[in-house]
């Protein structure tokens, strides 16, 4: 396994031994590995460390304050400092094994300090993880590491990157930032890690939907989700088949732009093109925009028309149409470009279909 280690990862293992010796400990534990990951040795370029010291420092961990916390938790050893080889504790050995698993899962052909940190997080019980929980939500810390590491090659690497993105969204949207003094954490079980990776694979390049997540969870019959549904009498094979062909139209899994385009129509006449939209989201946005235009207009300014007013460059405050030449409507230029390109694609697609 050690032949896969990068120069910095090898140095981290040596530094962990030095940290243990300085604290007069006769073992290398997870806490010594954490201290080693915060060390920046001379002679190695910054990129060699995978950005791990910077990530840990971003969460408020420095070599100095973590060392003090280690001493508070386990103390300084008594007696004469141990010379020669210092053995790893079972937990520290587990971290090294988990680092290898993390590298393989990310489809990296090396083990770097980023994988060592992911292994520390995943170990979930040692002194190191107890200290990290005081400073960081472990899921947020894991997501920050995944965000910093390069994706592996090929389709597997893309899936690993997608899993990291999903983890960040789960943490950011559902748990939010930690409150001051909150030492709780949100972790991910092995089943969750596998589910997120499988859901990304099922979605391909499309957004990951709830049906992908449920189908991925059911892929492992030993997961808690699969066992619970089976216990309720759900036919898992039938459920998987239905989920594979699930139609998201009209559901909350349908992207809003897809739902919106189904509520659009374009009326084409000789000299005019009228876009009709009944999508409630855009209708509400249009009402807000019109109210803002009317509120900013000066009474009596510009020409008055006898019929329906139009909010243009110099119109009055009573209008029901927003014209493209209004000063606040400059962003409609982008709408014009998108509409032109979309119509061209429709024309091209239909021409190809007719030729075929």
Helices and strands as residue ranges (DSSP letters): G 2-4, H 7-22, H 30-37, G 46-49, H 52-58, H 63-74, H 90-105, H 113-123, H 127-135, H 138-148, H 154-170, I 171-175, H 190-203, H 210-218, H 224-231, H 236-244, H 256-261, E 264-268, E 273-277, H 280-296, E 310-311, E 321-322, G 327-329, H 332-355
